Amino acid sequence: MRLSTPALVAAAVLLSACGTTETPATQPTESAGGPVTVTDSRGKAVELKAPAKRVVVLEWGETEVVASLGVMPVGVADTAGYKTWDVAAPLADDVKDVGKRNEPSVDSIVALNPDVVIMPQGRGETLAGQLEKYVPVVVTKSSDASRNFDRLREDVKMIAQAIGKSAEGDQLLSDMDSALAEGKKAVEAKGATGTPFLMADGWMEGSTVNIRPFGKGSLVSDTAEAVGLKNVWTGEVDAQWGLGATDVEGMTAITDPKTVLFYAASEEDVFTTGLAQNPVWQRLPFVVSQKVVKLEPGTWMFGGPKSVVHVAEQFVKATTA
């Protein structure tokens, strides 16, 4: 299986995505078991009769957040993919698959009789409108390269409010902040502050390896910089995800011999299978200095606070060992 949105649609995302800086007004209004009103990323007030217990989620980052807050979703888009790409908050075996993330089954969702559907911005008003005939829908921002940590906090608080877990949401964010602060201290203690890094993933298209750098504003970049590292990718990135597009020749722009390359490959490892014998790859500074770090399988770069911590821990370990 090849990566899918947002995991692997670099060209389309890169040219068409546009972030915003709107701040959802998500003031807590839930009471114990009583009605809840959540203002989502659309600026729409979504009314729930009570905190949602039966939750369907249509994106993996949001799935992780719901599971992290102690509510196991009844349905998730592409459960197999989630289990491969995001190990931060495991799903129970009985969670139902409701179809692809970019094309979920409305019938499958409705059949689960959910209290709420949580879906990301950018999946289209048509889908939200279809679902809202049957069930309340809360739309998250999901990513914003101009303010991704603030956006993450807002999404977590909004989701937590909808499912009656606001206190747990605050704790989840506090734990993330503590982990990042500890990571930064560890990097400082080793004199590794400012270590240059490049984060990327890639895929094969015929005999060509397409590479997707995670630029400034991506959640991964914000995470790495929060622990004291410095992103050296200066190429163009999209406004929502902070993602770029290049090939192995494009990586020759990276010349600092101290640069560490981090890459993700929970399935096919194209950096090994597609580039190992490539002479351009072999001359890249991080290859020459053997500073190429493959992240653990199941490290999701577009996740919630637990994924942020999972990413940060690996970055800190690699730069302080």
N, C-alpha and C positions, 0 to 999 in steps of 0.2 A: 504494500500500500504506500503510495506517495503521500507526502504531507499535503494537507488541505487547509483551507482558510481557517485562522490566519497563518497556519503553519507553512503553507507553501504556495502562495499565489503572488509571488513577488512582483511580476510585471504589472498585473492588474491592480494590485494594491498600491504599488509605487506611484502609478500615474493617476489613479482615480480617487484615492483616499483623501479626505480632508478632515482634519481635526477641528474641534471647536474648544472654546474656553468657557462655555456656559457651566454654571454651578447649579446642580439640582438642589432645590429647596427641600431637603429631607429632614424636616423637624420631626422628632419622634412624637407620635400621637397614639401609640398603641397602649392599651391597658391590659391587665391580666385577663386574657380570654375575650376581651371586648373588641369592638370594631377598630380597624387600623386603616389609616389613610397615608399612602406613600406618594410623594411627588417624584416621578421618575425622570430620566434624562431627556424626555420629550417635553418636560414641563407639565405633564399630565398628572392630575391627581387620581390615583388608582385606589379605589375603596374596596377593602376586604371586610367581610363580616366578622372575622377573627384572625389572629395570626395564623398564617398558612402552615398546615402540617403536611398536606399532600402537594409536593412541589415537583414540577417538570422544568428541566433546565436545558437550554438549547446551545450552550457554549461551555467549553471545558473549564475556563477560568472561573466562571460563575458556578459551575458544578462543584469545583473544588471549594469555593467559599461556603456554599450551602452545607456540604459535607463537613467542612471544618467547624461549622457552628453547631454541629450535633443534630442536624436534620438530614436523614438520608433521603435523597430524591426518590420519587416513585418512578420517574422516567428521565432519561438523559439521551441527547442526540449522540449517536456513535459511541456506545459504551465500550466497545472493543478498542477503539482508538484512544479513548480516555485512559483505559487501563494500561495502554502501551506508553502513552506520552506524559501522563501526569500521575506520579505515585505519591504525591504529597498528602492526599486525602483519599484513601481507597474507597471504592464503591462496594456495596454489598452485592452478592451474586444475584439477588432477585430484582435488582433495578432493571426496569424494562428499557429496551432500545426503541427510540421513537423515530429512527431514520437518520439521514445525514444531517450534519450541522447546517449546511447551506440549503437543504431541501428536506426538512422534517415532515413526517406524516401527520397532518392535522387530525385525521381519524384516529391514529394511534394515541395521540396526545389526549384527545377528548375522551377516549375510551378509558383512560386512567382516572377520570373524574378528579382532576387536580383542583386545589384551592387557588393556585396561581401558576402561571407560566413565566419564567424569567428568561429573557432573550436579549442578545446584544443589539445595540444600535447598528444600523447598516444592513440588516437582513431584510429590510423593506417594510413599508407600511402595509403592503398587501397581506403579508403573513400575519402581522399584528392584528390587522383588521379582521382577517378570517378567524383567528383564535378568539378575539374579543366578543365574537358572537356567542361563545360558549363559556369563557373563563376569563377572569381578570389577567392582564398581562403587564408585567413590570419590565421596562426596557432600560438596560444599563448603558453606560458610555463605552465600557469594555476596553478602550485605550484612547489616549490623547497624548501625542508626543510633545506637546507644549507644557504638560503638567501631569505626568503619569502617576506620580505618587499621590498627589492631591486627588486625582481622578480615582485611584484605587481606594483611597479612604472613603470617598463618597459612595462608590459602588458597594463597598463592604457594609457601610452603615445603612444604606438603603435596603440591601438584601436582608441584613439582620433585622431591621425594623419590620419588614414584610413577614418574616417568619417568627417574630416574637423573641428574637435573640439579641437585642441591642447590647446588653451587658457583655455577652459572649463576643460580640463583634468588637467592642471596645478593647476587650482583653486580647483578642486575636491581633489587633493592630498594635497594641502595647508590646506584645511578645515580639512582633516583627521589629519594632523600633529598638527594643533591647538587644535583639540579635545583631542588628546592623551596627549598633553602637559598640558592642563587644568585638565584632569583626573589624571595625575601624581601629579600635585600640590594638588588636593583634597585629594588624598591618603596620601601624605606627611603631609598635615595639620592635618589629623586625627591620625597621628602616625602609619599608617597601612602599610607603606612601608615594603616589604619583607613578607607580608602575604602569607603563603603557600596555594597553591590551586591545585586541580585536576579537569580537565575538561574531561568529558566522554559522550558518548551516548551508546545505547545498543539496543538489539533486542532479541526476544524469538526464540529459536530453540527447538521445543518440549517443555519440561519443564525446559530447561536450559536457563539462561539469559547470553548472550554473551555481554561483555563489551568492548568498544573501547576507550581507553584513548588517549587524544591528547597530545603527548609528545613535547619536545623541538623541535623547528623548524616548528611545525604546525602554521598556520596563527593565530589561536586562542591563542596559547601559546605566540607567538611574541607580540600579541596585549596586553595580560595580563601583560607580563613583561615590555612592554612599559609604562604602568601606575604604575609600581612598585611592582607587585606581583611576587611570585616565584613558578615555576612549580615543584612539588615534584615527578612527575612520572619519574622513572629512568629505566623503562623497555625498551626493544627493540622497535624501531619504524622504519617505512620505510623511504626511502631516499627522496621520493617525497612529501608525504603529512604529514609526521611526526606523523603517526598513529600507535598505538599499538593494542594488543589484549590480553584480560585477562578474568577472571571470578570473581565472588564475593570473592572467596578465595584469588585470586591474589591481591585483594585490601587490604588485611590485612598487606601488606608491608608498607602501609601508617599508621604511628603511631603518628605523631604530632597532639596533640589535637586542635591546632589552625587551622588545615587544613580546607579549605572550598571546598566542592564538588559542581561544577557547572555541570549541565547536560542539554542536549537538547532533546526535545521530542515534535516535532510539530504534531506528530500523536500518535501512541501508547506509553504510558508512562510505560515502563517496570520496571523502578526503583520503581514505586508505585505498579503496578499490579503483578510484578514477584518477587520482593524482600522484600516487606514490612514486611512479616512474617518470612523471612529467619533469623535464629539466628546468622549467621555469619555477615550478613548485620547489624543487630541490635547492634552488638558490635563494629562496625567500629567507629573510633573517631569522624568523622564528623556527623555521625548519632546520637551518644550519645550526642554531644554538639549542635545538631540541626543546623548545618551549612551546610545544603543541599539546594542548590538554583537551581530551575528549570528556565532556560532561557525562555523568552517570545516566544510563538509560532511564527514561521516565522523568527527566528534568524538563519541565514545561516552562518556556520562556514568556508565556502570556497568562500566567496563573494568578492566584491570590497570594495573600501574605505568607502562607506556608511554602509556596513555590519560590517566593522572593528569598526566604530564609535558606531554602535548599540551594538556590543559585549562589547566594552570598557565601555560604559555608564552603562551597567548592572553590570559589574564587580566592577566598582567604587562604584556604589550605594550599592551593597551588602557588601562591605568591609569598608564603611565609615558611614553606618547608625548607 
